[in-house]
Amino acid sequence: IILPSEDTMATHLQYDNGFWDPRVWLPRNHTWSDLKNIPGLTSYAEVGDLIYCLVTGFILLTIRHIVQHYLANTIATKYFQIKPKQRNSKSIHPLLEQVYKDKSSPPDKVIEELAKKLDSEPPKIRRWFSRRHRHDQPGVLDKFNTYFWKTGYHT
């Protein structure tokens, strides 16, 4: 085990003391000892209390998953007849996909160059980019699930 040198430790302690200086964080005439919990009189938040935030966040994420994927999905499909979005992946073209990753809506000059490389017409290339962009958009069912959760959460 390699231990830090005394100079390194002294430097860290100097920065640590400067960072936690009461003049930076506390009002005048107050020190860190004023914030110690006194049983029966005061109760301040402590570092260990952060675990409650993590647990609450995990519980909310779990509830959201259950509500969106089971409750909202069932309501949307049974009562509103919303169908899942059909994903059409027939027209996968490696060169066009690479350009799409760089820029989903390339300028006309790039489209013309692609049309020459692929021995196609620019309108067909534009149509491919338009369809590919629509493919990435969330469907009605996804939007319904998201807004179902948001409505319930914020109400």
Buried (B, 14 or more C-beta within 10 A) or exposed (E): EEEEEEEEEEEEEEEEEEEEEBEEEEEEEEEEEEBEEEEEEEEEEEEEEEEEEEEEEEEEEEEBEEBBEEBBBEBBBEEEEBEEBEEEEEEEBEEBEEBBEEEEEBEEEBBBBBBEEBEBEBEEBBEBBEEBEEEEEEBEBBBBBBEBBEEBEEE
